[in-house]
Amino acid sequence: MTFRTPGFGRRLGGGRTRLVLPVLVVLAVLLVAFFVFTSIYTNLLWYRSVGFSAVYTTQLKAKAVLFLGSGLFMALLVGANMAIAYRLRPAYRPLSVEQQGLERYRLVIDPRRKLIAGGLLGLLAILTGSSVAGQWLVWLAFLNRTPFHVEDPQFHKDVSFYVFTYPFLRLVLGVVFATVILSFIAAVMVHYLYGGLRLQGPGDKASPPARAHLSVLVGLFVLLKAFAYWFDRYGLVHSERGVTTGASYTDVNALLPAKTILAVIALICAAMFVSNLLRRGMMLPGVGFTLLVLSAILLGGVYPLLIQQFQVKPDELAKERAFIQRNIEFTRKAYGVDDVQVVPYGTQPVTDEKQLQDEQERLDGVRLLDPNVVGETFQQLQQKRPFYRFPDALDVDRYTIDGRTVDTVVALREVSGAPSGQHSWVKDRMVYTHGYGFVSAYGDRFASRGVPEFITKDMPVSPTQQIKVTKPEIYFGERSSGYSVVGGKGQQELDYPDDSPSGQKSSTYDGQGGVPIDSFLHKLLFSAKFGDKNLLLSGAINDHAKILYNRTPREMVQRAAPWLTLDGDPYPAVVGGRILWILDGYTTSGGYPYAERTSLGEATRDTITDTRSAVARQADDHINYMRNSVKATVDAYDGTVHLYQWDETDPITKTWMKVFPRGTVQPRSSIPPELESHFRYPQDLFKVQRKILSKYHVTDPSAFFSGEGFWEVPEDPSVKGNRQPPYYQSLRMPGDPTANFSLTTVFNPRGNAQLAAFMSVVCTPGSDYGRIQILQMPRNAQPPGPGQVQSSFETDSQVKNDLFALRQGGTKTVPGNLLTIPFAGGLLYVEPMYAKPATGEQRYPFLGKVLVQFGNSVAAADTLDEALKQILGRGGGAPSATAPGGQLTPEAQKAIGELQKAVDDYEKAQRAGDYPGMGEAWKRIKEARDALAAAQQAKPSGRPGASPSPSPSPSGSPSPSASPTPTTSPTSG
């Protein structure tokens, strides 16, 4: 017989249920704790691997202090007010339907009151701490602030107050405001729950203790509002009310005194609310609140509006002149363009033929190889295997080749993973781990068939090449977004396929970078971090293996220096045989007084950022101060990161050098000379400065107010709807004895396609580095702008025919960078025109023609020298194949006939598939074209720069200049 105790089964089942929930909660907490520990510890391991662990620990300490401090502050004050409200609950509550309903809630809450309050306060503390901890940069910058030694003209405070102190005070004020508001809400809820506040029933709706308690909280809020009004006065230096950024006439003469008066009124009102501790009634608080609201409306809104409308508007320039001058001065200082001068240029261009030829001889090294076009050419000619990739926008640097410094287009051959159809975890993560090779080409010359003339190329790296590379492996690069496991004992990591018995050349990583992953703990942690069980279970991970992660150059430097804004275009350089990524770091601020704010993302947008993936777009942060404060490097082999102080006068950099341990940012004197020779002026800073200078080249307040002299960056003529990017090129500015590696751009007048000014900055490190020059064109005789020059290329009869010939057989033309060069007192425009066949083996861009314009003369030729001879060899006149009166010379007629026959023979051989015949015809075509060029007469016909359309041939067929001239030689496919 079985005896069963009544209810025993139910009690046992209920006990199990009660036990399961705590166990699940504990497991969830442990799981969260494990993932938090994994994230923190693996980050710490990464920072240790690059030598910047102090940066991470400093961040953690600052975040922990802010998290705990603000969270406890919020929880303690809100909790204290909840406790006070509970203690002030009335002993007796009148019977009413409202109180009967609340009694049911009180019965549920009272037994668990402390647990519920603790849970809510804990959640509030976590949310507050998380929010405030994200402002650790503001806090540390405030604690280590460095003076600018520049005073604002209104309050006579150092600029550091607005950059460092003012943001921190606003942060503190915001936290305290939120605490008081939440304390008030919590107190109201407790008072209502326990009867201190009522909505129904006779008598007062608030008990005296509740009224006094809430009055004090409202008084504290109004007191904080008084402080806010006072600090708002300093915020007027960022006002947008006037013509320009900064305190305007209305701000200074109406809003500033209004803020002061409102601060005083708020103090009086706060005292009125606090007085409810001593007396009952809401008359004084009500009067105070009404006074504050009316004052805010009348003094803060209506009065400034009246001043603006009736004093400023009728005579705005006179009232705002001094404030416009402040804005001009501080904006130019904030963006580092205060010493830029605008120089008149182009009033007396050289016309003498001998002088023009002398100028041509000094015109050396024009960069025709466009890094934004030939990425596909590098890919086709130097990819070698389908698992290598080049970026779609290459980089421009300088190297000394045969004793001559030349502009060089450079790129790295990075790996994109295992080939299609061969993917596996081992291959993706342990074999195809890195790229191989530094590829470079002359910027001013081409090999046969219009392809780049390479300086370094192919695999393996040749020991005799001009640029010596001893470590060609690229483990850290722009395409290295995933993790790799490298360096294990006996591990073979593919360098490149070859003809050896194994079919490949492999190596094993032996660099300092990376985190050891040959222990069970590290395998477990990284398996959890990346959500990849293979890291824990794979037997392919051997002793001494390391894991490489967070290894793109921008990400690495951003982690090492989280206070920097990084340029969107890192570029590789060979220094001491090793490949280094060079990155430019900026210090920015939005707190500089009186300076014009600009969107960093909008200011740096152009054709390249919108159409190329290799250049990162900046965030749309609004800034009004910017300096190129740091130059950073990342070793492409072992990931070593170095930060070098570049702008030694920047107070923000000095501040962060005090925040982090000595040596985190190395002094400028420690930069190796060979490395410094590869530094260049960064593009994003230059783009921001050109946007600022499009307005702030005008330094007279009256002219600035009218806005008539403002400029704009022209549209890119090759990509409609996008802003033209700046271009790196070596050029000799007027007055300079030699050429400098420079970054250049041009301006149009607003709403006008002509050219207003040319701007360049010296990029070569040295005494002139960073020197910005602006050449302003004469307003009554402005030269054509980029769009007009591009149109002239397409409409000039001779150039149009040359381009038409390039575009035969489905071949597309791809315009290269339209370079503007100060030349002979005028401007020389040079544009390489690339051709990209649609069929055949050579389906990548190659140089088809070089287009040039000087004055009104336009020409196209196979080389720059030939094109310049056409427009300069006759005193700047346009080339012509006509005799006086516009008739073709006998020599030209003969050459045209021979050219037409050679083209016909080429097309006949092409249709028949006769490749030897095509080669012979191609040779005759070139000879006939050379003869036609030699037959050009000295006297131009028609307008300068435009050759007359050749007369039809006697047979009535079109002239050879309009014939479908073949675009590639038979041997090139």
Helices and strands as residue ranges (DSSP letters): H 8-50, H 53-87, H 97-109, G 110-112, H 113-133, H 136-143, H 159-160, I 161-165, H 166-193, H 208-235, G 236-238, H 249-250, I 251-255, H 256-274, G 275-277, H 283-297, I 298-302, H 303-307, I 308-312, G 313-315, H 316-334, E 341-344, H 353-362, H 375-382, E 388-389, E 395-401, E 404-412, E 414-415, H 425-426, I 427-431, E 435-436, E 438-446, G 448-450, E 452-456, E 473-474, E 484-486, E 493-497, E 504-507, E 515-516, H 520-530, H 534-537, E 546-548, H 553-560, E 565-566, E 571-575, E 578-589, E 598-599, H 600-603, H 607-611, E 622-623, E 625-635, E 641-645, H 651-659, G 668-670, H 673-676, H 683-696, H 701-706, E 711-712, E 727-731, E 740-749, E 757-762, E 772-776, H 786-795, H 797-806, G 808-810, E 812-815, E 819-823, E 826-836, E 846-854, E 857-861, H 864-872, H 890-912, H 915-934, G 960-962, G 970-972
